[in-house]
Amino acid sequence: MAAAHEAPEFVQITRPGEVTPDLRRQLIDCWAAVANTGGAVIARSFPMPPVSARHVGPEVDRLAGELDPERGRMIVATVREAVAGWLIVRREPHPLVAHRGVVNHVMTHPRVRGHGVGAALMRRASDVARAEMGLEQLELAARGGVGLEDFYAKLGWVEIGRCPRALRVAPGDDRDEILMILTLPAPGPERSAPGPEHPHHVPERSAPGPGHPGRRPKARG
């Protein structure tokens, strides 16, 4: 169990080959746990929960196969070297909107909810998007009815619209799809060091690879 104020570390994955078998297993475990406890991250290929590794594995492989330093990155939060959450940051492909990006597949493992991992993960995503990918604005879509819009608003995101009853969670349970954006400030020296507004800002670790066997997130028993 994570300590109440234990700050996560981060691993940034930018190429398919950086997803090791152990990391892949933990990503699948995290996603299945989130989906099966009411999380709002349901892939199009999934059945309605409960889901298993059989359902989640191919979707993780698809996302990993699309990773590229310029077009899409996976950011993984770890606590005590175990995956605690992850997300994807993508650049919009069309040249008219290539200065914008999309954040999706945002999830934190149920065992660390309430410990600040999700907020730290979102802050790291915005830092990477601006400082490393050169993006100026991010967007996301959130499911209504579970308080996600309040969570994102506290991190500076602004609601720009809703599609009423767009998401059918179950018969008779339709939710709004909430569209939100975050304008990213130009990177500057003051954003490179931890500060009061970034209590979970910690150095990012390199992606695991052949030369770094000790940096892979470990399974939790």
GUTI-246396 format. One line per 3 residues: their letters; for each residue x, y, z of C-alpha. Coordinates in Angstrom, 2 decimals, decimal comma. Layout:
A> X Y Z ~ ...
END
This chain:
MAA> 0,00 0,00 0,00 ~ 1,35 3,42 -0,96 ~ 2,04 5,96 1,76
AHE> -0,42 8,83 1,91 ~ 2,03 11,43 0,56 ~ 4,44 9,21 -1,37
APE> 5,35 11,02 -4,59 ~ 5,35 8,99 -7,79 ~ 8,24 8,67 -10,18
FVQ> 7,73 8,78 -13,93 ~ 8,84 6,75 -16,91 ~ 8,28 8,16 -20,38
ITR> 7,77 5,64 -23,19 ~ 8,27 6,99 -26,70 ~ 8,77 3,90 -28,88
PGE> 7,08 0,48 -29,10 ~ 10,24 -1,43 -28,19 ~ 10,44 0,33 -24,81
VTP> 7,39 -1,51 -23,49 ~ 8,99 -4,50 -21,77 ~ 7,00 -7,67 -21,00
DLR> 6,87 -6,76 -17,31 ~ 5,71 -3,22 -18,02 ~ 3,13 -4,52 -20,49
RQL> 1,74 -6,88 -17,84 ~ 1,47 -4,06 -15,31 ~ -0,21 -1,70 -17,80
IDC> -2,79 -4,40 -18,52 ~ -3,32 -5,04 -14,81 ~ -3,79 -1,33 -14,12
WAA> -6,30 -0,84 -16,95 ~ -8,32 -3,92 -16,03 ~ -8,43 -2,86 -12,37
VAN> -9,57 0,66 -13,34 ~ -12,26 -0,57 -15,73 ~ -13,55 -3,15 -13,25
TGG> -13,93 -0,59 -10,45 ~ -16,03 1,85 -12,44 ~ -13,27 3,83 -14,15
AVI> -14,18 5,81 -17,25 ~ -11,47 4,31 -19,51 ~ -13,29 1,84 -21,73
ARS> -11,77 1,04 -25,13 ~ -14,01 0,51 -28,13 ~ -12,87 -3,11 -28,35
FPM> -13,81 -3,88 -24,72 ~ -17,02 -5,54 -23,65 ~ -18,76 -3,84 -20,78
PPV> -16,93 -4,65 -17,51 ~ -15,75 -6,85 -16,05 ~ -12,79 -7,16 -18,41
SAR> -9,71 -9,37 -18,25 ~ -6,18 -9,41 -19,61 ~ -7,58 -11,16 -22,69
HVG> -9,59 -8,03 -23,50 ~ -7,07 -5,41 -22,41 ~ -3,85 -6,88 -23,81
PEV> -4,54 -6,25 -27,52 ~ -5,53 -2,65 -26,81 ~ -2,33 -2,01 -24,84
DRL> -0,35 -3,50 -27,74 ~ -2,15 -1,23 -30,20 ~ -1,39 1,88 -28,16
AGE> 2,24 0,84 -27,72 ~ 2,60 0,28 -31,45 ~ 1,56 3,89 -32,14
LDP> 4,15 5,49 -29,85 ~ 6,56 7,95 -31,43 ~ 8,60 10,78 -29,85
ERG> 6,95 13,42 -32,04 ~ 3,43 12,02 -32,36 ~ 2,54 10,13 -29,21
RMI> 4,05 9,35 -25,82 ~ 3,06 7,20 -22,89 ~ 3,76 8,56 -19,41
VAT> 3,80 5,99 -16,62 ~ 3,65 6,85 -12,92 ~ 5,26 4,39 -10,53
VRE> 5,15 4,12 -6,76 ~ 7,73 1,82 -5,15 ~ 8,63 0,72 -8,69
AVA> 5,13 -0,59 -9,43 ~ 2,85 0,98 -12,04 ~ 0,44 3,36 -10,30
GWL> -1,08 5,03 -13,37 ~ -0,49 6,00 -16,96 ~ -1,79 8,06 -19,86
IVR> -1,15 8,88 -23,51 ~ -0,30 12,33 -24,95 ~ -0,81 12,61 -28,71
REP> -0,13 15,39 -31,19 ~ -2,97 16,19 -33,56 ~ -1,84 14,93 -37,00
HPL> -3,39 17,60 -39,24 ~ -0,99 20,52 -39,95 ~ -3,64 23,10 -39,09
VAH> -3,84 21,81 -35,51 ~ -0,37 20,28 -35,06 ~ 0,28 22,76 -32,22
RGV> -2,43 21,00 -30,22 ~ -2,49 17,66 -28,47 ~ -4,92 15,20 -26,93
VNH> -4,61 13,50 -23,55 ~ -6,43 10,21 -23,19 ~ -6,39 6,83 -21,45
VMT> -5,84 8,65 -18,15 ~ -5,94 6,14 -15,30 ~ -4,61 5,53 -11,81
HPR> -4,59 2,14 -10,14 ~ -7,34 1,80 -7,50 ~ -4,78 0,95 -4,83
VRG> -3,26 4,47 -5,00 ~ -6,37 6,59 -5,54 ~ -6,55 9,54 -3,21
HGV> -2,75 9,80 -2,93 ~ -2,20 12,53 -5,57 ~ -0,91 10,21 -8,29
GAA> -3,50 11,29 -10,87 ~ -2,82 15,00 -10,34 ~ 0,94 14,45 -10,51
LMR> 0,53 12,43 -13,70 ~ -1,52 15,16 -15,36 ~ 1,01 17,83 -14,36
RAS> 3,83 15,76 -15,80 ~ 1,85 15,27 -19,02 ~ 1,42 19,02 -19,46
DVA> 5,13 19,62 -18,79 ~ 6,17 17,00 -21,35 ~ 3,65 18,26 -23,90
RAE> 4,97 21,82 -23,76 ~ 8,68 21,44 -23,04 ~ 9,42 18,33 -25,10
MGL> 6,70 18,07 -27,75 ~ 6,27 21,81 -28,32 ~ 2,49 21,71 -27,91
EQL> 0,57 24,84 -26,97 ~ -2,81 23,42 -26,05 ~ -4,19 20,11 -24,82
ELA> -7,70 18,73 -24,97 ~ -9,52 15,81 -23,42 ~ -12,99 14,33 -23,16
ARG> -14,29 13,23 -19,76 ~ -17,32 11,23 -18,66 ~ -19,89 13,23 -16,73
GVG> -21,44 12,16 -13,49 ~ -18,28 11,07 -11,67 ~ -16,68 14,43 -10,79
LED> -13,89 14,29 -13,36 ~ -14,56 17,83 -14,55 ~ -13,90 19,13 -11,03
FYA> -10,66 17,14 -10,81 ~ -9,38 18,57 -14,10 ~ -10,58 22,10 -13,29
KLG> -8,37 22,13 -10,21 ~ -5,42 21,49 -12,53 ~ -6,25 24,43 -14,78
WVE> -8,41 22,72 -17,39 ~ -11,42 24,64 -18,71 ~ -14,70 23,12 -19,83
IGR> -15,60 24,28 -23,35 ~ -18,69 22,22 -24,03 ~ -20,75 19,10 -23,48
CPR> -22,43 16,52 -25,61 ~ -25,53 15,66 -23,57 ~ -26,21 11,98 -22,89
ALR> -23,49 10,97 -25,34 ~ -22,18 8,04 -23,29 ~ -24,44 5,11 -22,48
VAP> -22,83 3,43 -19,48 ~ -25,80 1,08 -18,99 ~ -29,45 0,92 -20,04
GDD> -31,09 4,00 -18,56 ~ -27,72 5,50 -17,50 ~ -26,62 8,05 -20,09
RDE> -23,81 10,49 -19,25 ~ -22,62 13,72 -20,78 ~ -19,30 13,79 -22,61
ILM> -17,42 16,84 -21,29 ~ -14,87 18,58 -23,51 ~ -12,02 20,42 -21,77
ILT> -8,86 22,26 -22,81 ~ -5,64 23,35 -21,14 ~ -3,59 26,21 -22,55
LPA> 0,09 25,53 -21,95 ~ 2,36 28,41 -20,93 ~ 5,63 28,89 -22,77
PGP> 8,39 26,92 -21,04 ~ 10,67 29,00 -18,85 ~ 13,37 28,57 -16,20
ERS> 10,84 28,89 -13,42 ~ 9,01 25,74 -14,62 ~ 12,08 23,55 -14,60
APG> 12,37 23,36 -10,84 ~ 9,87 22,04 -8,28 ~ 7,67 24,64 -6,67
PEH> 4,64 24,94 -4,42 ~ 2,28 24,39 -7,33 ~ 4,03 21,13 -8,22
PHH> 4,32 19,20 -4,95 ~ 4,77 15,90 -6,79 ~ 7,33 17,14 -9,33
VPE> 10,18 14,64 -9,29 ~ 12,92 13,68 -11,78 ~ 11,80 11,47 -14,62
RSA> 13,48 8,13 -15,09 ~ 14,56 6,77 -18,45 ~ 12,44 4,17 -20,15
PGP> 13,49 0,63 -19,28 ~ 15,83 -0,99 -21,75 ~ 18,59 -3,56 -22,07
GHP> 21,04 -1,27 -20,31 ~ 18,70 -0,47 -17,42 ~ 17,26 -3,72 -16,08
GRR> 16,81 -2,28 -12,62 ~ 14,52 0,50 -13,81 ~ 11,59 -1,63 -14,83
PKA> 8,50 -1,28 -12,66 ~ 8,24 -4,36 -10,49 ~ 5,16 -6,46 -9,97
RG> 3,43 -6,20 -6,64 ~ 2,79 -9,44 -4,83
END
